[in-house]
Structures are given as C-alpha cells and as structure tokens.
C-alpha cells in the first residue's frame, strides 16, 4: 500500500485521536457524562477498526496479496 493510499486511514486515525484527547482532557478530574462515555467508546471502536484495516492492508502488500 502506498503512502498516498494510507493517507485517508491515517487522517481518520489522527482525527479520532484528537477528538479522544479533547474529550478526555476537558473532563479531567470530573469524569464523563453518559453521552460522552458513549462517544468515547465509539471512538475507541473506530480507532481499533482503523488500525486493524491499516495492518491488514500493509500485510497484504508485504505478502504480495494486494
């Protein structure tokens, strides 16, 4: 997978991490409300999905399956 092909996935990861950090840092010491916890869980699931997709694509390229 070329660096250019990875760019959308990496950008999505970057955006999700930034949102996660903003959410966590805005509530340090006071905790998250129910909606915020739900959003944080969704961010974490989406980050896992993005990283899995990126690793899968890189493995396909490495082993000549792309």
C-alpha positions as CSV (number, residue, x, y, z in Angstrom):
1,X,0.0,0.0,0.0
2,X,1.5,3.3,-1.0
3,X,1.8,6.1,1.5
4,X,-0.8,8.0,-0.6
5,X,-3.3,5.2,-0.3
6,X,-2.8,5.1,3.5
7,X,-3.4,8.8,3.9
8,X,-7.2,8.7,4.4
9,X,-7.0,6.0,7.1
10,X,-4.1,7.8,8.8
11,X,-6.1,11.1,8.7
12,X,-9.1,9.4,10.2
13,X,-6.9,7.9,13.0
14,X,-5.4,11.3,13.6
15,X,-8.8,13.0,13.8
16,X,-10.2,10.3,16.1
17,X,-7.2,10.5,18.4
18,X,-7.5,14.3,18.6
19,X,-11.2,14.0,19.5
20,X,-10.4,11.4,22.1
21,X,-7.7,13.6,23.7
22,X,-10.0,16.6,23.7
23,X,-12.8,14.7,25.3
24,X,-10.6,13.2,28.0
25,X,-8.7,16.4,28.8
26,X,-11.8,18.5,29.0
27,X,-13.1,16.3,31.8
28,X,-10.0,15.5,33.8
29,X,-11.0,15.1,37.4
30,X,-14.8,15.4,36.8
31,X,-15.4,12.4,34.6
32,X,-17.5,12.0,31.5
33,X,-21.3,12.1,31.3
34,X,-23.2,9.3,29.7
35,X,-23.2,10.8,26.2
36,X,-19.5,11.5,26.4
37,X,-18.7,7.9,27.6
38,X,-20.8,6.6,24.7
39,X,-18.9,8.8,22.2
40,X,-15.6,7.8,23.7
41,X,-16.5,4.1,23.4
42,X,-17.5,4.7,19.7
43,X,-14.1,6.5,19.1
44,X,-12.2,3.6,20.6
45,X,-14.1,1.0,18.5
46,X,-13.5,3.1,15.4
47,X,-9.8,3.5,16.2
48,X,-9.5,-0.3,16.6
49,X,-11.2,-0.8,13.3
50,X,-8.9,1.7,11.5
51,X,-5.7,0.3,12.9
52,X,-6.9,-3.3,12.0
53,X,-7.7,-2.1,8.5
54,X,-4.3,-0.4,8.1
55,X,-2.4,-3.5,9.5
56,X,-4.4,-5.8,7.2
57,X,-3.7,-3.7,4.1
58,X,0.0,-3.5,5.0
59,X,0.2,-7.2,5.5
60,X,-1.5,-7.9,2.1
61,X,1.1,-5.7,0.4
62,X,4.0,-7.2,2.3
63,X,3.0,-10.7,1.4
64,X,2.0,-9.9,-2.2
65,X,-1.7,-10.3,-1.9
66,X,-2.6,-6.7,-2.8
